[in-house]
Amino acid sequence: MAERSIEQTRKAFEGFPRRAAGHAANTIQTGAKSTGACLLTYSEQNVNTAFELPNKVVSVKVLQEAVALQGKYLKSQLAVLQTWAKEFGEVLQKSVALLSR
């Protein structure tokens, strides 16, 4: 009976490393996709916003307007950066939580 119990335990643990490695690989891949998608979205938004500013500055007639546009742009970029940092932090937390399972 003891031999049979040992054999059953051995069989139960035999595939464990493979299953655990597979789970970890899937989890890492899912987290990487989420993180990558998040970064790509942020990058696209940043590039689009960066091209909007020169278009606006070219059309101003007074230097003061250009300075005001630049200030508004910097303020909006700071707000966007804060939002992105929060959202990216949440994505990373979810990825780490998936790894912990």
N, C-alpha and C positions, 0 to 999 in steps of 0.2 A: 504494500500500500504506500509506503514511504517512497519507494522508487517511482511509482506511478505519479505521485504528487510532485516529486522533483522534476520528472519528465514533462508534466503539464506546465509547471512553472517555467521551465526552460523554453518550451514552445511558445508560451505567452510572451516572453521577453525577446524571443528570437527576432521578430520583425520590428521591435520597438525602435531601435536606432534609425532604421530606414523610414518608418512612418514619421518619426519625429523630425528627421531631416527633410522629408518631403513637405511636411506641414510648415516648417521654418522657411523653406525655400519659397513656397506659395505665399506665405505671409510677407516675406521680404519683397517679393515681386509686386504684390498688391500695394504695399506701402510705397515702393519706389515709383509705381505708376501714378499714384495719387500725388506724391510729392512732385514728380516731374510735370504732371499736368498743371499743378498749382503754379509752379515756377514759370512754365510756358505762358500761362494766362497772364501772370504779372508782367512778364517781359513784353508781351504783345501790347498790353495796355500802356506800359511805360514808353515804348517806342512811338505809339500813336500820339500820346500826349506830348512827347518831345517835339514831334513834327508840327503840332498845332501852334506852339508858341511862336516860332519864326514867321509863320503865315500871318499871325496877328500883329506881330511887331512891325513887319514890313508895311502894313497899311496905316500905321499911326503917323500923325502930322507933327506932334510935339514930343520932345524927349521925355517929358514928365509922364506921358501916357505909356511910353515904352517901359519906363521904370516901374510904373504901377502894374503893368501887365506881368513884368518879371516877378514882382513881389507877390502878386496873386498866384502866379504859377508855382512859386516856391512854397507858398502856404498850402496850396492844394496838394502838391507832391508830398509834403510832410504828413498831411492827413491821410493820403493814400498809403504812404509807407507804414504808418501806424496801423491802419486797417489790415494791410497785407501781413505785417508781422504777427498780428493777432491770429489771422486766419491760417497762416503758415504754421504757427505754433500749434494750433488745433489739429491740423493735418498730421504734423509730426507726432503729437500725442496719440492720435488714433493709430498711427503706424506702430508706435512702441507698444500700445495696448494690444494690438494684434499679435505682436511678437511674444507677449507675456502669456498668451493663452496656451 
